[in-house]
Amino acid sequence: MNPFLQNVARWHVAMLVAAVAVAAASRHVSPISLFLGGAVMGVDLWAMGRLWNRLVRATSAEPRVTMVLGLMVLKFSVFLCLLGAVFWRAPIDPAGFGVGVTILLIACVAEALRTRTYAS
């Protein structure tokens, strides 16, 4: 996986653990829902990283590129269906889930700010 994405994943795990601990202590949002939202985004980041590596390593052969793009669409569809099923069947706190999802975005921004370089 790309070093940037590895660092984002580290930030994500650290922030998710801290957020779940704060949620458990404060009881403002469900820590389980918060963890589930963060876990879904973590798995999505991992899957996108794997697919991106396949796409980058692909030669100029058109069928392979088309296959990887098809897999990305399939991954997106499966994730949406699974999330819909989870929300439909399980008692999930939407606020906690939303906070968990947002943690990955915060991790991306934190890593981008940490590694930013200034153009001369």
Phi and psi restraints in degrees (value plus and minus 20) as a CYANA .aco file:
   2 ASN   PHI     -74.8   -34.8
   2 ASN   PSI     117.3   157.3
   3 PRO   PHI     -78.1   -38.1
   3 PRO   PSI     -56.0   -16.0
   4 PHE   PHI     -81.9   -41.9
   4 PHE   PSI     -65.8   -25.8
   5 LEU   PHI     -87.0   -47.0
   5 LEU   PSI     -53.7   -13.7
   6 GLN   PHI     -82.9   -42.9
   6 GLN   PSI     -62.5   -22.5
   7 ASN   PHI     -87.6   -47.6
   7 ASN   PSI     -57.9   -17.9
   8 VAL   PHI     -81.4   -41.4
   8 VAL   PSI     -62.4   -22.4
   9 ALA   PHI     -82.7   -42.7
   9 ALA   PSI     -59.2   -19.2
  10 ARG   PHI     -83.5   -43.5
  10 ARG   PSI     -67.3   -27.3
  11 TRP   PHI     -77.4   -37.4
  11 TRP   PSI     -64.3   -24.3
  12 HIS   PHI     -80.6   -40.6
  12 HIS   PSI     -67.1   -27.1
  13 VAL   PHI     -83.9   -43.9
  13 VAL   PSI     -65.2   -25.2
  14 ALA   PHI     -82.8   -42.8
  14 ALA   PSI     -65.2   -25.2
  15 MET   PHI     -87.8   -47.8
  15 MET   PSI     -56.0   -16.0
  16 LEU   PHI     -86.4   -46.4
  16 LEU   PSI     -63.8   -23.8
  17 VAL   PHI     -81.6   -41.6
  17 VAL   PSI     -64.2   -24.2
  18 ALA   PHI     -84.2   -44.2
  18 ALA   PSI     -62.6   -22.6
  19 ALA   PHI     -86.2   -46.2
  19 ALA   PSI     -59.3   -19.3
  20 VAL   PHI     -85.0   -45.0
  20 VAL   PSI     -60.2   -20.2
  21 ALA   PHI     -83.6   -43.6
  21 ALA   PSI     -63.3   -23.3
  22 VAL   PHI     -85.5   -45.5
  22 VAL   PSI     -61.6   -21.6
  23 ALA   PHI     -83.8   -43.8
  23 ALA   PSI     -59.0   -19.0
  24 ALA   PHI     -87.1   -47.1
  24 ALA   PSI     -57.0   -17.0
  25 ALA   PHI     -95.6   -55.6
  25 ALA   PSI     -58.6   -18.6
  26 SER   PHI    -109.0   -69.0
  26 SER   PSI     -47.6    -7.6
  27 ARG   PHI      42.7    82.7
  27 ARG   PSI       4.4    44.4
  28 HIS   PHI     -97.5   -57.5
  28 HIS   PSI     -57.9   -17.9
  29 VAL   PHI    -150.7  -110.7
  29 VAL   PSI     140.7   180.7
  30 SER   PHI     -90.6   -50.6
  30 SER   PSI     101.3   141.3
  31 PRO   PHI     -84.2   -44.2
  31 PRO   PSI     -51.3   -11.3
  32 ILE   PHI     -88.0   -48.0
  32 ILE   PSI     -63.8   -23.8
  33 SER   PHI     -85.5   -45.5
  33 SER   PSI     -59.1   -19.1
  34 LEU   PHI     -82.7   -42.7
  34 LEU   PSI     -65.6   -25.6
  35 PHE   PHI     -83.1   -43.1
  35 PHE   PSI     -61.5   -21.5
  36 LEU   PHI     -81.8   -41.8
  36 LEU   PSI     -63.5   -23.5
  37 GLY   PHI     -81.7   -41.7
  37 GLY   PSI     -63.2   -23.2
  38 GLY   PHI     -87.7   -47.7
  38 GLY   PSI     -58.0   -18.0
  39 ALA   PHI     -86.5   -46.5
  39 ALA   PSI     -60.9   -20.9
  40 VAL   PHI     -80.7   -40.7
  40 VAL   PSI     -64.3   -24.3
  41 MET   PHI     -89.2   -49.2
  41 MET   PSI     -56.0   -16.0
  42 GLY   PHI     -83.5   -43.5
  42 GLY   PSI     -63.8   -23.8
  43 VAL   PHI     -85.7   -45.7
  43 VAL   PSI     -58.8   -18.8
  44 ASP   PHI     -83.9   -43.9
  44 ASP   PSI     -62.3   -22.3
  45 LEU   PHI     -81.9   -41.9
  45 LEU   PSI     -63.5   -23.5
  46 TRP   PHI     -81.5   -41.5
  46 TRP   PSI     -66.5   -26.5
  47 ALA   PHI     -84.2   -44.2
  47 ALA   PSI     -62.1   -22.1
  48 MET   PHI     -86.0   -46.0
  48 MET   PSI     -57.5   -17.5
  49 GLY   PHI     -82.9   -42.9
  49 GLY   PSI     -62.4   -22.4
  50 ARG   PHI     -84.4   -44.4
  50 ARG   PSI     -64.6   -24.6
  51 LEU   PHI     -86.6   -46.6
  51 LEU   PSI     -58.1   -18.1
  52 TRP   PHI     -82.9   -42.9
  52 TRP   PSI     -61.7   -21.7
  53 ASN   PHI     -80.8   -40.8
  53 ASN   PSI     -60.1   -20.1
  54 ARG   PHI     -84.9   -44.9
  54 ARG   PSI     -58.3   -18.3
  55 LEU   PHI     -89.4   -49.4
  55 LEU   PSI     -62.0   -22.0
  56 VAL   PHI     -88.7   -48.7
  56 VAL   PSI     -58.2   -18.2
  57 ARG   PHI     -95.4   -55.4
  57 ARG   PSI     -32.4     7.6
  58 ALA   PHI     -84.9   -44.9
  58 ALA   PSI     121.5   161.5
  59 THR   PHI     -97.3   -57.3
  59 THR   PSI    -192.1  -152.1
  60 SER   PHI     -95.5   -55.5
  60 SER   PSI     -14.4    25.6
  61 ALA   PHI     -85.9   -45.9
  61 ALA   PSI      98.5   138.5
  62 GLU   PHI     -80.8   -40.8
  62 GLU   PSI     -61.3   -21.3
  63 PRO   PHI     -80.9   -40.9
  63 PRO   PSI     -55.7   -15.7
  64 ARG   PHI     -87.8   -47.8
  64 ARG   PSI     -62.8   -22.8
  65 VAL   PHI     -82.0   -42.0
  65 VAL   PSI     -62.7   -22.7
  66 THR   PHI     -82.8   -42.8
  66 THR   PSI     -59.4   -19.4
  67 MET   PHI     -83.3   -43.3
  67 MET   PSI     -64.3   -24.3
  68 VAL   PHI     -84.9   -44.9
  68 VAL   PSI     -62.2   -22.2
  69 LEU   PHI     -84.4   -44.4
  69 LEU   PSI     -57.5   -17.5
  70 GLY   PHI     -83.5   -43.5
  70 GLY   PSI     -59.8   -19.8
  71 LEU   PHI     -84.1   -44.1
  71 LEU   PSI     -56.0   -16.0
  72 MET   PHI     -83.9   -43.9
  72 MET   PSI     -63.3   -23.3
  73 VAL   PHI     -83.9   -43.9
  73 VAL   PSI     -61.8   -21.8
  74 LEU   PHI     -82.6   -42.6
  74 LEU   PSI     -63.7   -23.7
  75 LYS   PHI     -80.3   -40.3
  75 LYS   PSI     -65.1   -25.1
  76 PHE   PHI     -81.1   -41.1
  76 PHE   PSI     -63.6   -23.6
  77 SER   PHI     -84.9   -44.9
  77 SER   PSI     -64.2   -24.2
  78 VAL   PHI     -83.5   -43.5
  78 VAL   PSI     -62.9   -22.9
  79 PHE   PHI     -82.4   -42.4
  79 PHE   PSI     -62.7   -22.7
  80 LEU   PHI     -83.6   -43.6
  80 LEU   PSI     -62.1   -22.1
  81 CYS   PHI     -84.6   -44.6
  81 CYS   PSI     -63.4   -23.4
  82 LEU   PHI     -84.3   -44.3
  82 LEU   PSI     -61.5   -21.5
  83 LEU   PHI     -84.6   -44.6
  83 LEU   PSI     -61.3   -21.3
  84 GLY   PHI     -80.9   -40.9
  84 GLY   PSI     -62.8   -22.8
  85 ALA   PHI     -85.1   -45.1
  85 ALA   PSI     -60.8   -20.8
  86 VAL   PHI     -84.1   -44.1
  86 VAL   PSI     -66.4   -26.4
  87 PHE   PHI     -86.5   -46.5
  87 PHE   PSI     -51.9   -11.9
  88 TRP   PHI     -94.8   -54.8
  88 TRP   PSI     -55.8   -15.8
  89 ARG   PHI    -121.0   -81.0
  89 ARG   PSI     -51.2   -11.2
  90 ALA   PHI    -124.7   -84.7
  90 ALA   PSI     126.8   166.8
  91 PRO   PHI     -99.7   -59.7
  91 PRO   PSI      68.1   108.1
  92 ILE   PHI    -124.7   -84.7
  92 ILE   PSI     116.5   156.5
  93 ASP   PHI     -97.7   -57.7
  93 ASP   PSI      93.0   133.0
  94 PRO   PHI     -81.4   -41.4
  94 PRO   PSI     -54.6   -14.6
  95 ALA   PHI     -86.9   -46.9
  95 ALA   PSI     -64.6   -24.6
  96 GLY   PHI     -83.3   -43.3
  96 GLY   PSI     -62.5   -22.5
  97 PHE   PHI     -82.3   -42.3
  97 PHE   PSI     -62.9   -22.9
  98 GLY   PHI     -82.8   -42.8
  98 GLY   PSI     -59.4   -19.4
  99 VAL   PHI     -84.4   -44.4
  99 VAL   PSI     -62.3   -22.3
 100 GLY   PHI     -82.1   -42.1
 100 GLY   PSI     -60.4   -20.4
 101 VAL   PHI     -84.8   -44.8
 101 VAL   PSI     -60.0   -20.0
 102 THR   PHI     -87.8   -47.8
 102 THR   PSI     -44.2    -4.2
 103 ILE   PHI     -81.0   -41.0
 103 ILE   PSI     -55.2   -15.2
 104 LEU   PHI     -84.3   -44.3
 104 LEU   PSI     -59.6   -19.6
 105 LEU   PHI     -83.8   -43.8
 105 LEU   PSI     -60.4   -20.4
 106 ILE   PHI     -84.7   -44.7
 106 ILE   PSI     -59.5   -19.5
 107 ALA   PHI     -83.6   -43.6
 107 ALA   PSI     -59.4   -19.4
 108 CYS   PHI     -82.6   -42.6
 108 CYS   PSI     -64.9   -24.9
 109 VAL   PHI     -86.2   -46.2
 109 VAL   PSI     -62.0   -22.0
 110 ALA   PHI     -80.8   -40.8
 110 ALA   PSI     -64.6   -24.6
 111 GLU   PHI     -88.8   -48.8
 111 GLU   PSI     -57.7   -17.7
 112 ALA   PHI     -84.5   -44.5
 112 ALA   PSI     -59.8   -19.8
 113 LEU   PHI     -89.9   -49.9
 113 LEU   PSI     -54.9   -14.9
 114 ARG   PHI     -88.2   -48.2
 114 ARG   PSI     -57.1   -17.1
 115 THR   PHI    -124.0   -84.0
 115 THR   PSI     -10.5    29.5
 116 ARG   PHI     -83.8   -43.8
 116 ARG   PSI     126.1   166.1
 117 THR   PHI    -144.0  -104.0
 117 THR   PSI     128.0   168.0
 118 TYR   PHI    -117.6   -77.6
 118 TYR   PSI     111.2   151.2
 119 ALA   PHI     -94.6   -54.6
 119 ALA   PSI     120.2   160.2
